[in-house]
Amino acid sequence: MDLKELLGDDLYSQVTEKLGDKKIMVDDGNLIPKSKFEQVNEDKKAYKGQVEKLQTDLEAVRKKAGEVEGLNTVITELKETLKKKDKEIADREFNYSLDSALKDAKCKNTKALKALLDMDSIKYQDGKLDGLENQLNSLKESDSYLFDIEIPGNTGGIGNFGRKGNSIVNPWSKETFNLTEQARILKENPALAEQLKNNK
């Protein structure tokens, strides 16, 4: 029921005339009281504030997660770098020890000798090279020209070719070239002959 029906035509005309542009609303039970409206409005603002705080917290969590992921990537990269550095240091120590060992073995050409070594079977542990000595002993027999062979003087040695002090006179060198001595050494000690040829 509206206001006109409640007041009747005459009274309604008088009231509307007095009110002018103002309106009167009839409470039929569907109107929301001002206090309740204000409470709902306050609740809405509170919920909005909570949502905004949750969004801010979520962004902070996402940022931290991104930082953690970034840190994990950096840590992984550092571990890989450390592995490479450890390998470089181990390789350096191995090569240094190998060169020292070859020098001690009187090797004349380390590059050529290394090409004949089975590197995979040589292990560097506690400052020692395991598996090298046996290979060097075998190579001294099969490829003696790669080593400086020490022959003590005045022992008769192999053949009767001349000596100077404690060293063998090399019949392949320009200064002491001698075909007879060359033939004798080739026959009696081919390994020594090969070494002298390469050391003329």
Buried (B, 14 or more C-beta within 10 A) or exposed (E): EEBEEEBEEEEBEEEBEEEEEEEEEEEEEEEEEEEEEEEEEEEEEEEEEEEEEEEEEEEEEEEEEEEEEEEEEEEEEEEEEEEEEEEEEEEEEBEEBBEEBBEEBEBBEBEEBBEEBEEEEBEBEEEEBEBBEEBBEEBBEEBBBBBEBEEEEEEEBBBEBEBEEEEBBBBBEEEBEBEEBBEBBBEBBEBBBBBBBEBE
